[in-house]
């Protein structure tokens, strides 16, 4: 089995760099022929995969956090050597970053890189859904989630706290709570228009975000639908209580939460704000999102 591994040595606040020799040796032990390329800057994985001759490989592997997987996925769709009629190899994952939400779909923990390599070696691809969104006249793809509103503020505040690991998202939430405010949003969901005064909107393809937040407990990775979680106007104290329930998914029982399954979604904010797809901060509202059912093959168990 010949694989291309796009490896982010800066993942997990740089700790991933020291893991590379062990991961490389274990891949070899599993009788796989790996071409390992390390990323050097933000966005590099997109270019590496977009420029690669994917036909040479049996699988394309992202190794890093959710941001690395996001870049590999977008490079995959931008690939210059293959057209829509040619079959692309499946994608796989070796988690080793700070945020590894998608690994939860594979029943993996951040320390389970050996199990991740085992899954890849088994070469058992599964068709899964992909989210596609348009912002600022550009098209992007995601496997996990894209958020807007208060969640983006939290993501920005967590960046200098990455050294804290997953705790960074919790601390950032508490820091930003003081500036909590809602705003007018217009949502078009499968052709139906909703006017809301909301704190945030999350559009999920998988169940987790930030590794530990069980944001979309009803999400199914291959049902052809995205799960839309809308938090409407809420007090700071009540949000603090709701926040603790996101870890087990019971937040969806709060009356301030709307949980909707949809094929296509458009969100317009009164004051356009930034987006956070799969842990990356890019683009801004308005945003149009759609689900591409079973559009790629992903190495699964």
TACOR-V256465 format. One record per residue. N is the residue number from 1. D_LAST is the distance of its C-alpha to the last C-alpha in Angstrom with 1 decimal. Layout:
n:N d_last:D_LAST
n:N d_last:D_LAST
//
This chain:
n:1 d_last:16.6
n:2 d_last:18.7
n:3 d_last:17.4
n:4 d_last:19.5
n:5 d_last:18.9
n:6 d_last:21.0
n:7 d_last:21.7
n:8 d_last:23.8
n:9 d_last:25.9
n:10 d_last:27.5
n:11 d_last:24.4
n:12 d_last:24.9
n:13 d_last:28.7
n:14 d_last:28.7
n:15 d_last:26.9
n:16 d_last:24.0
n:17 d_last:26.7
n:18 d_last:27.1
n:19 d_last:23.4
n:20 d_last:23.3
n:21 d_last:24.8
n:22 d_last:22.3
n:23 d_last:19.3
n:24 d_last:21.1
n:25 d_last:21.9
n:26 d_last:18.4
n:27 d_last:17.1
n:28 d_last:20.0
n:29 d_last:19.3
n:30 d_last:16.0
n:31 d_last:18.3
n:32 d_last:17.4
n:33 d_last:20.4
n:34 d_last:20.2
n:35 d_last:22.8
n:36 d_last:22.8
n:37 d_last:25.0
n:38 d_last:26.0
n:39 d_last:27.2
n:40 d_last:30.8
n:41 d_last:31.4
n:42 d_last:30.1
n:43 d_last:29.0
n:44 d_last:28.8
n:45 d_last:25.1
n:46 d_last:26.0
n:47 d_last:28.7
n:48 d_last:26.7
n:49 d_last:24.1
n:50 d_last:26.8
n:51 d_last:28.8
n:52 d_last:26.3
n:53 d_last:26.2
n:54 d_last:22.6
n:55 d_last:23.4
n:56 d_last:23.5
n:57 d_last:19.9
n:58 d_last:16.6
n:59 d_last:14.8
n:60 d_last:16.4
n:61 d_last:15.2
n:62 d_last:16.7
n:63 d_last:17.6
n:64 d_last:19.6
n:65 d_last:19.8
n:66 d_last:19.4
n:67 d_last:22.5
n:68 d_last:21.2
n:69 d_last:18.2
n:70 d_last:20.9
n:71 d_last:23.1
n:72 d_last:20.6
n:73 d_last:19.8
n:74 d_last:23.5
n:75 d_last:24.3
n:76 d_last:21.8
n:77 d_last:23.8
n:78 d_last:27.0
n:79 d_last:26.4
n:80 d_last:29.8
n:81 d_last:29.0
n:82 d_last:27.1
n:83 d_last:28.2
n:84 d_last:26.6
n:85 d_last:26.9
n:86 d_last:24.9
n:87 d_last:21.2
n:88 d_last:19.5
n:89 d_last:16.6
n:90 d_last:13.3
n:91 d_last:13.1
n:92 d_last:11.1
n:93 d_last:12.0
n:94 d_last:13.6
n:95 d_last:15.3
n:96 d_last:18.8
n:97 d_last:21.1
n:98 d_last:23.2
n:99 d_last:21.4
n:100 d_last:17.6
n:101 d_last:17.1
n:102 d_last:14.1
n:103 d_last:12.1
n:104 d_last:12.5
n:105 d_last:10.4
n:106 d_last:7.4
n:107 d_last:9.2
n:108 d_last:10.8
n:109 d_last:14.6
n:110 d_last:16.9
n:111 d_last:17.4
n:112 d_last:13.8
n:113 d_last:14.2
n:114 d_last:13.6
n:115 d_last:10.1
n:116 d_last:9.6
n:117 d_last:11.2
n:118 d_last:9.2
n:119 d_last:6.0
n:120 d_last:8.7
n:121 d_last:10.3
n:122 d_last:7.8
n:123 d_last:8.7
n:124 d_last:6.5
n:125 d_last:8.3
n:126 d_last:8.6
n:127 d_last:12.2
n:128 d_last:13.0
n:129 d_last:16.5
n:130 d_last:18.7
n:131 d_last:21.8
n:132 d_last:25.0
n:133 d_last:28.1
n:134 d_last:31.6
n:135 d_last:33.9
n:136 d_last:37.1
n:137 d_last:36.9
n:138 d_last:33.6
n:139 d_last:30.2
n:140 d_last:27.0
n:141 d_last:23.3
n:142 d_last:20.9
n:143 d_last:17.4
n:144 d_last:18.3
n:145 d_last:21.9
n:146 d_last:25.6
n:147 d_last:28.4
n:148 d_last:32.2
n:149 d_last:35.1
n:150 d_last:35.1
n:151 d_last:31.4
n:152 d_last:32.5
n:153 d_last:35.4
n:154 d_last:33.1
n:155 d_last:30.8
n:156 d_last:34.0
n:157 d_last:35.4
n:158 d_last:32.3
n:159 d_last:32.4
n:160 d_last:35.2
n:161 d_last:33.4
n:162 d_last:30.1
n:163 d_last:31.3
n:164 d_last:30.8
n:165 d_last:27.0
n:166 d_last:25.5
n:167 d_last:28.9
n:168 d_last:30.3
n:169 d_last:29.2
n:170 d_last:30.9
n:171 d_last:34.1
n:172 d_last:34.3
n:173 d_last:34.1
n:174 d_last:37.0
n:175 d_last:39.0
n:176 d_last:38.7
n:177 d_last:39.5
n:178 d_last:43.2
n:179 d_last:43.1
n:180 d_last:41.1
n:181 d_last:42.4
n:182 d_last:41.4
n:183 d_last:42.4
n:184 d_last:42.8
n:185 d_last:39.8
n:186 d_last:39.6
n:187 d_last:36.3
n:188 d_last:36.0
n:189 d_last:33.0
n:190 d_last:32.6
n:191 d_last:36.4
n:192 d_last:37.5
n:193 d_last:39.3
n:194 d_last:39.2
n:195 d_last:41.6
n:196 d_last:40.5
n:197 d_last:41.7
n:198 d_last:38.3
n:199 d_last:37.1
n:200 d_last:33.7
n:201 d_last:31.3
n:202 d_last:27.5
n:203 d_last:25.5
n:204 d_last:21.8
n:205 d_last:18.8
n:206 d_last:16.4
n:207 d_last:17.5
n:208 d_last:18.5
n:209 d_last:21.2
n:210 d_last:22.6
n:211 d_last:19.6
n:212 d_last:21.3
n:213 d_last:22.9
n:214 d_last:21.3
n:215 d_last:23.2
n:216 d_last:21.7
n:217 d_last:20.5
n:218 d_last:20.5
n:219 d_last:18.5
n:220 d_last:15.8
n:221 d_last:13.9
n:222 d_last:14.8
n:223 d_last:18.1
n:224 d_last:20.4
n:225 d_last:22.1
n:226 d_last:22.6
n:227 d_last:23.7
n:228 d_last:27.1
n:229 d_last:28.3
n:230 d_last:32.0
n:231 d_last:34.0
n:232 d_last:37.6
n:233 d_last:40.7
n:234 d_last:40.5
n:235 d_last:42.6
n:236 d_last:41.5
n:237 d_last:41.6
n:238 d_last:39.6
n:239 d_last:36.9
n:240 d_last:36.8
n:241 d_last:36.1
n:242 d_last:33.5
n:243 d_last:31.8
n:244 d_last:31.1
n:245 d_last:29.3
n:246 d_last:26.8
n:247 d_last:24.8
n:248 d_last:24.1
n:249 d_last:24.4
n:250 d_last:27.8
n:251 d_last:29.5
n:252 d_last:28.9
n:253 d_last:31.6
n:254 d_last:34.3
n:255 d_last:36.8
n:256 d_last:36.7
n:257 d_last:33.1
n:258 d_last:32.4
n:259 d_last:28.9
n:260 d_last:28.6
n:261 d_last:26.0
n:262 d_last:27.1
n:263 d_last:26.5
n:264 d_last:29.1
n:265 d_last:30.8
n:266 d_last:33.8
n:267 d_last:35.1
n:268 d_last:38.6
n:269 d_last:39.8
n:270 d_last:43.6
n:271 d_last:43.3
n:272 d_last:40.6
n:273 d_last:38.1
n:274 d_last:35.3
n:275 d_last:31.6
n:276 d_last:28.6
n:277 d_last:25.4
n:278 d_last:22.3
n:279 d_last:24.8
n:280 d_last:27.1
n:281 d_last:30.7
n:282 d_last:31.9
n:283 d_last:33.7
n:284 d_last:35.7
n:285 d_last:36.4
n:286 d_last:37.1
n:287 d_last:33.6
n:288 d_last:32.1
n:289 d_last:28.4
n:290 d_last:26.6
n:291 d_last:23.1
n:292 d_last:21.8
n:293 d_last:19.6
n:294 d_last:16.4
n:295 d_last:18.2
n:296 d_last:15.7
n:297 d_last:12.4
n:298 d_last:9.8
n:299 d_last:7.2
n:300 d_last:3.8
n:301 d_last:0.0
//
